[in-house]
């Protein structure tokens, strides 16, 4: 045996002569399909058993069982969830299908007749739940958290069946976020005494989208409960919400605290109930948001957000392979129908070809199929979103694209993951919100160009930045106008860190104590922005229509022997300007005496004012907080020198006593000092930032001509915003005198702009202007309704209250967090910890 010579060139073979480690053996050559051990390769060598296994390797099914979920569904008499039990109604039935195979899993009645009972149970429970000791409420939420952890697999499978999202994402991401958020806000319930000067709102209506139900429960239902509110949920995908409510009962949550109503009729009935104190929700389309706001019968705070997608910026100095892997995962997260899904990718031109080549290889291997199968990467998609994607692709056939090579199942609602290349940002499809497995890729040259493209988007949810250059990353985190910036990662969420969606109406927060306070109102007050009277449809219809032109007064405007005729002008861009309307109206005192005349502005003046404010915003927001505080202190100093004049004008205009006018001036000075004090407190760490909102349109309250104006103007500009102010149309002379002081107080031109005239048409013009990022309206209920609706139309943040609901001379209501939170947007920067010190 020892004398035998081994075969030439076969230093390491198995029993059939196949080699293990020869570099020249068919490693890069294509082998035939279904090869068998013992076959010969193209070089005449035998194929080993091990190599045959790896060559023929296929994915095996790893399907999650849905037996427990189906058993729960079949054991329940599904319907509305009221008073901790299911209540079946009559009327039309909602058919719930498994999107992965189109099989019917449940029929739920949707009459809407149980909304009254849900509201009644919420009214009975809200006093005890809202005034409950924080520790006891925390124990209730902790019990809910533990129950969710115990039944986490059942919740994830129910989400998977109902929405079609891949089960691995439901378990590993959505469920984990829900548990983390429950623990976080359990802690805030325990620490509720630390949240001063705030109280629960009452009954909050929460609207949930078709997909990502568990995440939205975490972001909206949980903090509302922790704040002491009773919650009525109206879900588009009812099964996960009903199961969560059932688990809350098992955990011992008091009856009436959480209710679930199903169907469109129930949703409409919920919006028309006068006991609802706040509306919050995430909806799939802007049309849904518009329709819901139009259905509101009472002026209440609204925080609605259209479901959007995130962006990604890839620089040439980044880890291209990691960026491609992340995009292949997060680009089609929740089948591309959630906030953390990547919709748009910007790749630096120097690495564009390399990136697209590797992305094509990665996407081609993605598997599409049954969402319950762990071996599949992408689950089902709603048929509505599939139709929208197909229509968009039909209109853009000139764009190159590639798809996954995975076979699409015959049953179910699926669409292959698709990538569009060389999309121009000027193309309509670039900024169109297409929920589903579609990613659009474009190239850019410089960092400034990439930031401009991202900030131009109406969907400011989040953006991931891929680069190895730290200085570039730090600059981008400041410049990007999004809620979350991920650095060399994507989609990581922490419930303790506050961020804020930029594509919303209201203040759609995400995480942190700011999310808790969103569902709270100032303490020791009746509910703000609430009226017992329904909105008058005729007043809504006529709101904002042009008024009759002002006619000359039949009384003398001035005695030439006593004084000189005063011409008051608009204050735009730091200068006094005539109105484009060339029309003036007379201002009368409380006794009917003529105090002067003011220009009656129109939409052209609003456009000029917004243009000046937008031009001044980069310079003003770029100043340090210390610089802005010095300017505000100087403004207060100059007002103090003329406070007797202001007090006299207030007394003449309103008919109040001179001492009352002096008290209002003194309180206004206090508001400006407080705003100056806050100016350098808005600054934050590199990882949690407070960005100014932008251009804010303010319709000031009428009953406090100076105090209401200063209470809003001071915090707005202290945070770095620029403003277009519509002062009190009843008592506008105070604002006219204030403009003279502003012009001599080192405030740059365009930071503050005053436009006089009828508030209704001018407020509507502000709400409709695309370059106004937020609107604050303090007026009539019909105005609140119209302004909120217009804010939904063009993705504005809206803060509306009835003019007489807030006590501006109150320290709690006129200052502090309840006003400051509208002056900035939260931004969180997420950076992975790395592995250097992992061990």
C-alpha angles and dihedrals in degrees: 000000000000091000094058118104119224119239114280118262092007104101095156120026139149126235091285096046099259114147127231111205108005104141091212097059113109094285093141099028126101113251123203119262120266095018117183132217108266095031118124122246126220091279094054095254123135117254114236123227091245094052092048090054094052093044093054095038113142134176113268121213114264099178121176113229116247095190094107092049093048090047090054092048093049093046093055130075091223119217140105114340108228131155091004095302141084115260118193117212134190133248131057119010123228109221112215115200134186102249091208094065106005091241116150111244103172147001116216124188113235107189095134090222095123097062091092091054091047091052092045092052089048091052091050093048102039097078095052094039095044094048095039115125110266093237093055092048089049090053090053091052092045089055089051090050093053092047091051089051092050093050096034095121091052091050092049093049091047090052089048094051094044101043105023094236115149110269094231089060092046092053103035101037116015098039092043090052091050093052093045091050092048091053092046096052092041083064092050090051087056090048095045092121086065090060096080130193092017135106136182117275098224120238116014122196113213123194118201127201129235094260135037092030096159092053092050091048087055094048100043115015098043098051091044090055092045090053090059099258129135111234132212112193124205106189128189088207101041105184099074091044093049091048092049090051090050091052089051089057090050088052091054102254109169117257116268096023093100125026133170124205121188132213141026094280091055090048092052092047090050092054093051096052115108093212095068107106100187140011120215130168154126117238133186100234140027089236090063091051091049093048094049095049089049089054095056112114097189133042105252133153110279127200107177126160130189112226108252139168135246132244136230131210117197120191125199092245093059132098098271095190092054091047091051092048091049092048092050088054104037097032089070099030108144086005088296094297103111137079093255093052114109113239103166130035126192115197124187110250094236091065099026098108093045092049095048092048093054092041091054090053091050097045093049089064098051112117121223120198150089109009091218091061112094091205092066121088101197127037134194128316129211113263091234092058092045090055091050092050093048091049092050092048091050090055092048104046089137090071118091115238143171133201142197114281091220117124114251115231116247093230126049135038109292140152126188115247104262133194123198115206133205094016112172115225087227090063113101092230091063095068096030113112104235110175111204140062096321126119124186119208127198135167130237135187109206135027091244090057092051092049091049092052094048094045091050090062120101090218107076098168102124145317133206120216119206114198140117093217110097097194091055091048093052092051093049094050089060096045102044113096097214137110098241131026115196117199114212090335138062140217100015110148131193117187092208095060118078122229132160132214111237095203101071148087113241119010109307100190126186118203136339133059091305089068089053092049091050086074093047134076133205112291126248094029138099114257108291124231092024131124131183090216122080120242111271107237092207092054090048090052093050097040112121097015116141116269126227113277115266115262125216114270119250089217126077110263094206141004104237091206092056104037146352121266106261121218113203118200138187118272108228128155093356094303137092110250137179119248119257086227093065088211129122133194130205121247115214131197124235089269094050097258117141111253098176144291131275133196115262101225128207139195092288090061090049090053091050092049093048091048091053092047093049091049092051096045100083093051096043096045089046092060117098120257088244091057093049091048092054091052092050092049088052090050090053090048092054092047090051090058089058101035093119089058092049092047091052093049091049091050093048094046101044101029092236123135121277090244090055089052091050090050090053091050092050091049090048089054089052089053091052092048090051091049090050089050090053094047096088092036094069089071115101145178123293089256100047113037135178109213123192113251096232126233111010123195111210125195100193122217114261104218095062104044096182107016096050090046096049093043089060102031096051100055092040096058093034089064091053100263126133119224144208106203128200102196125206108302089206097053107019100148092083090061091048090056090045091057090060090056093045091053090059099040102081093257106147117246114270096024091100121028124179121201119183127205143076107342098214101064093035092050090051090051090052092049091050096048112106095211095058109094098191139016125206111194126184108178144086125345092248089053091052089053096049095042091050091051092049090049089057090052095062104022100257129159106243129198111182129172135162109261096240099045100082124065102221093188089059115099091216097049100033100048143023134043097341088069101027094058090066092055099068144033121231117234127185125198114209121198123175113244094235127218103264093101097020093116 
